[in-house]
Amino acid sequence: MEIEKRIKDYIKSLKFPILNRQIFNEKTIKNVKCEGDRVQIDLQLGFYAKNIITEFKKMILEGIKDFTKNEININITSKVQSHKVQTGVQTLPNVKNIIAIASGKGGVGKSTVTANLALALSAEGANVGILDADIYGPSQPTMFGINQKPKSSDGKTMDPLNAHDIQIMSIGFLVDQETPMVWRGPMVTSTLEQLLRETKWSNLDYLLIDLPPGTGDIQLTLAQKIPVTGAIIVTTPQDISLLDARRGLKMFEKVNVPIIGILENMALHICSKCNNEEHIFGKDGGSKMSEDYDVDLLGSLPLDIKIREDLDGGKPTVINDQNSPITKIFSEIAVKIASKVAGYSEDHTVKFPKIVIDKNT
């Protein structure tokens, strides 16, 4: 019918909030049906965006009202698919997508970003986990206020610990906080693979891996052995940080891991007393790097004492102050990341049955 085609064309033309681009097509518009005095519209997103869907529904309604007076019902669902990883790397059961959070340099807030991004993705509706891969300096146990050891429900694997609906595994759960990890590279990579593959993850849409800083042999080995859907590079605007961030980006390119984008941390400081804005670590470094390498700048985060205070208290800002400007920034970045991953090539290997040759037949 003409009215159904007009509705479809209108939905296709709409730009999704935050992303500022069109995301619906014939594949994701599941149904547009006009029956009697009722219009039923069924849409499916490849990512979760619970906090934006209401706004998007209003956009659709406002446009459709111009060419139909019928009652309109809009149903928007989300379904996250598994996406391709590096060739020859074994994928994980119950984990659809692994996102590496990396930095070429330490001290840029990578672990802070990982914790808050995980919570932001979860707030949009996704099932999310964190693997704290920084064997030498695990931070996630403190950031989530966890001080217990993991258990095993099957006697074979470890159950991840849970905080604020995030599944978490870290070497920090298994050793004393004051025990130094005096290990060489091969031992570190072996331990990390054990933590990754011997943890009983449960139906994760995204597993964020908080990688150790640097671009040496350990990081390169991990990038080659972990089935990564995409990587995020965290940097500050400072020139020295950007130099190392560029090395991190090139490392992932070498092992054919897509770069989801760059996230600029500590981009701006606003004085809590006088509201004066200062670019303590420089200005526009992240945007310059994104232009040089033709990758997305996912967002810029402020240098704010509240972020540090919340993490020290075991409640990251996204969960501790859900209405703060910082939470809003993380929410927008989370939607950008999830939508970018949704656009990657899907992994169809699980859809094909294994072929077994019986020698007796």
C-alpha positions in Angstrom: 0.0 0.0 0.0 1.1 3.6 -0.6 0.7 4.6 3.0 3.0 1.8 4.1 5.7 2.8 1.6 5.5 6.4 2.8 5.9 5.3 6.4 8.9 3.1 5.5 10.6 5.9 3.5 10.0 8.4 6.3 11.6 6.0 8.9 14.6 5.4 6.6 15.2 9.1 6.3 15.2 9.8 10.0 18.5 10.4 11.7 18.9 8.6 15.0 19.6 10.9 18.0 23.2 11.2 19.2 24.4 9.2 16.1 23.1 11.9 13.7 22.8 9.4 10.9 20.2 7.1 9.3 20.1 3.6 10.7 16.9 1.9 9.5 16.6 0.1 6.2 14.5 -2.7 4.7 16.3 -5.3 6.9 15.7 -3.5 10.2 12.2 -2.3 9.4 10.6 -5.6 10.3 6.9 -4.7 9.7 4.7 -1.8 8.7 1.1 -2.8 8.5 -2.0 -0.7 8.1 -5.2 -2.6 9.1 -8.4 -0.8 9.6 -7.8 2.3 11.7 -4.5 1.0 13.1 -0.9 1.2 12.0 1.6 -1.3 13.4 5.3 -0.5 13.1 7.9 -3.0 14.2 11.6 -2.0 14.1 14.8 -3.7 15.3 18.0 -2.1 16.4 21.4 -4.0 16.3 22.3 -2.4 19.6 20.6 -1.3 22.8 19.7 2.4 23.3 16.9 2.2 25.9 17.3 5.8 27.0 16.9 7.2 23.5 14.1 5.0 22.1 11.3 7.1 23.6 12.6 10.2 21.9 13.0 8.4 18.6 9.4 7.1 18.8 8.2 10.6 19.2 10.1 11.6 16.1 8.4 8.9 14.1 5.0 9.7 15.4 5.3 13.4 14.6 6.2 12.7 11.0 3.6 10.0 10.4 0.8 12.1 11.8 1.1 14.3 8.7 -0.1 11.5 6.4 -2.3 9.2 8.5 -5.0 9.8 11.2 -5.0 6.2 12.3 -3.9 4.9 15.7 -0.2 4.3 15.5 1.7 1.6 17.6 5.5 1.5 17.4 7.5 -1.4 18.8 11.3 -1.1 18.8 13.3 -4.1 19.9 17.1 -4.6 20.1 19.2 -7.7 19.2 23.0 -7.7 19.5 24.7 -10.1 17.1 28.1 -11.8 17.3 30.6 -10.1 14.9 33.8 -11.3 13.2 37.1 -11.5 15.0 40.7 -12.1 13.9 41.1 -15.2 11.7 42.2 -18.3 13.5 41.4 -17.0 17.0 39.0 -19.2 19.0 35.8 -17.4 20.1 34.2 -17.6 23.5 30.9 -19.3 24.4 28.3 -17.0 25.9 30.2 -13.8 24.7 29.0 -12.2 21.6 31.5 -9.4 21.3 34.8 -8.5 22.9 35.9 -4.9 23.0 39.5 -4.1 24.0 40.0 -0.9 25.9 43.6 0.1 25.3 46.1 2.9 25.8 49.7 3.2 24.7 50.5 5.0 27.9 49.6 4.4 31.6 47.8 7.1 33.7 45.3 8.2 31.0 42.3 6.8 32.9 41.8 3.7 30.8 40.4 1.6 33.7 38.1 4.5 34.8 36.8 4.7 31.3 36.2 0.9 31.2 34.2 0.8 34.4 32.0 3.7 33.4 31.5 2.5 29.8 30.4 -0.9 31.0 27.8 0.7 33.3 26.6 3.0 30.5 26.2 0.1 28.1 24.3 -1.8 30.8 22.1 1.2 31.5 21.0 1.1 27.8 19.9 -2.5 28.2 22.9 -4.7 27.2 24.5 -7.6 29.2 28.0 -6.5 29.9 31.1 -7.9 31.5 34.6 -6.7 32.3 37.9 -8.7 32.2 40.6 -6.8 34.2 43.6 -7.7 32.1 46.1 -5.5 33.9 47.8 -8.3 35.7 50.5 -6.1 37.3 48.0 -3.4 38.5 44.4 -4.6 38.6 42.0 -1.7 39.4 38.5 -3.0 38.8 38.1 -4.7 42.2 38.6 -1.3 43.9 36.5 0.7 41.4 33.5 -1.6 41.9 34.0 -2.1 45.7 34.5 -5.9 45.5 36.8 -7.6 48.0 35.8 -11.3 47.7 37.1 -14.3 45.8 35.2 -15.9 42.9 33.5 -19.3 43.4 32.9 -22.2 41.1 29.4 -23.5 40.5 30.6 -26.5 38.3 34.0 -27.3 39.8 35.6 -26.5 36.4 35.3 -22.8 35.8 35.2 -19.6 37.9 32.0 -17.7 38.3 32.5 -14.0 37.6 31.7 -11.6 40.5 28.8 -9.2 40.0 28.5 -5.6 40.8 25.7 -3.2 39.5 24.7 -6.0 37.0 28.3 -6.1 35.5 30.0 -9.5 35.4 33.7 -9.0 36.5 36.8 -11.1 36.6 40.2 -9.8 37.7 43.5 -11.2 39.0 42.9 -8.8 41.9 40.2 -11.2 43.1 42.7 -14.1 43.4 45.7 -12.5 45.0 46.3 -10.2 48.0 46.2 -6.5 47.0 49.8 -6.0 48.4 51.3 -9.0 46.6 53.5 -7.8 43.7 53.0 -9.8 40.4 56.7 -10.5 39.6 55.9 -12.4 36.4 57.5 -12.5 32.9 55.5 -12.0 29.7 54.6 -15.7 28.9 53.2 -16.2 32.4 51.1 -13.1 32.1 49.6 -14.0 28.8 48.9 -17.5 30.0 47.2 -16.3 33.1 45.1 -13.8 31.2 44.0 -16.5 28.7 42.9 -18.6 31.7 41.0 -15.8 33.3 39.3 -15.2 29.9 38.4 -18.7 28.9 37.9 -20.3 32.3 35.4 -17.8 33.6 31.8 -18.8 33.3 30.5 -15.7 31.5 26.7 -15.6 31.1 25.1 -14.4 27.9 27.2 -11.3 27.4 26.5 -8.9 24.6 29.8 -7.1 25.3 32.9 -8.1 27.3 35.1 -5.1 27.8 38.8 -6.0 28.4 40.8 -3.5 30.4 44.2 -4.1 28.8 47.5 -3.2 30.5 49.1 0.0 29.2 51.8 -0.2 26.5 52.4 -1.7 23.1 55.1 -4.3 23.9 55.3 -8.0 23.4 52.7 -8.7 26.1 50.1 -6.4 24.6 50.7 -7.6 21.1 50.5 -11.3 22.1 47.2 -10.6 23.9 45.8 -8.8 20.9 46.6 -11.8 18.8 45.1 -14.4 21.1 42.0 -12.7 22.3 39.0 -12.8 19.9 38.4 -9.1 19.6 35.5 -7.5 17.7 37.0 -4.0 18.0 39.3 -1.8 20.0 38.9 1.6 21.7 42.0 3.8 22.2 42.0 6.0 25.3 44.3 9.0 25.4 44.6 12.5 26.9 45.1 15.5 24.6 48.8 15.7 25.7 51.4 15.2 22.9 53.3 12.5 24.8 50.1 10.5 25.5 49.1 10.9 21.8 52.4 9.5 20.6 51.8 6.3 22.6 48.2 6.2 21.6 49.2 6.2 18.0 51.4 3.2 18.6 48.5 1.4 20.3 46.3 2.1 17.3 48.9 0.7 14.9 49.3 -2.4 17.0 45.7 -3.3 16.6 45.9 -2.6 12.8 48.8 -5.1 12.6 46.6 -7.9 14.0 43.5 -6.9 11.9 41.4 -5.6 14.8 39.0 -2.8 13.8 39.4 0.5 15.7 36.0 1.5 17.0 37.3 4.9 17.9 39.3 7.2 20.1 38.2 8.4 23.4 39.8 11.6 24.8 40.0 11.7 28.6 40.9 14.6 30.8 40.2 17.0 27.9 39.0 19.9 30.0 39.1 20.9 33.6 36.4 23.3 35.1 37.4 24.9 38.4 34.9 23.9 41.1 35.3 27.3 42.7 35.4 29.8 39.8 34.1 27.8 36.9 37.2 28.7 34.8 37.9 26.3 32.0 41.5 25.1 31.5 42.9 22.6 29.0 45.5 21.3 31.4 46.8 18.5 29.1 46.4 20.4 25.8 43.6 20.9 23.4 42.1 19.0 20.4 44.7 16.2 20.5 42.1 13.5 20.2 40.3 15.2 17.2 43.6 15.7 15.4 44.5 12.0 15.9 41.1 10.9 14.7 41.6 13.0 11.5 45.1 11.7 10.9 44.0 8.0 11.1 40.4 8.4 9.8 38.8 6.9 12.9 35.9 8.2 15.0 36.4 10.5 18.0 33.8 8.9 20.3 33.8 11.7 22.8 35.8 13.9 25.2 35.6 13.5 29.0 36.5 16.2 31.6 39.1 16.0 34.3 36.7 16.0 37.3 37.3 15.3 40.9 33.9 13.5 41.2 35.0 10.8 38.8 38.0 10.0 41.1 35.9 10.2 44.3 33.2 7.9 43.0 35.6 5.3 41.9 37.5 5.4 45.2 34.2 4.7 46.9 33.5 1.7 44.7 30.6 3.3 42.8 31.6 4.7 39.4 29.9 8.0 38.5 27.5 6.4 35.9 25.8 4.4 38.7 26.5 6.8 41.6 25.1 10.0 39.9 22.9 9.0 37.0 21.8 12.6 36.2 25.3 14.1 36.1 26.8 15.6 32.9 29.6 13.0 33.1 27.0 10.2 33.0 25.4 11.8 30.0 28.7 11.9 28.2 29.4 8.2 28.9 25.8 7.3 27.8 26.3 9.0 24.5 29.7 7.3 24.0 28.2 4.0 24.8 25.5 4.3 22.2 28.1 5.3 19.6 30.3 2.3 20.4 27.4 -0.2 20.3 26.0 1.2 17.0 29.5 1.1 15.5 29.9 -2.6 16.5 26.5 -3.4 15.1 27.7 -2.2 11.7 30.5 -4.7 11.6 30.4 -8.0 9.6 28.5 -10.6 11.5 30.0 -13.9 12.6 28.1 -16.7 10.8 30.2 -19.6 11.9 27.9 -20.5 14.8 25.1 -20.9 12.3 26.8 -23.8 10.4 26.8 -27.3 11.9 30.0 -29.1 12.4 30.6 -31.8 9.9 31.6 -35.2 11.4 32.8 -38.0 9.2 31.9 -41.4 10.6 34.5 -44.0 9.4 32.1 -46.8 10.1 29.7 -45.7 7.4 
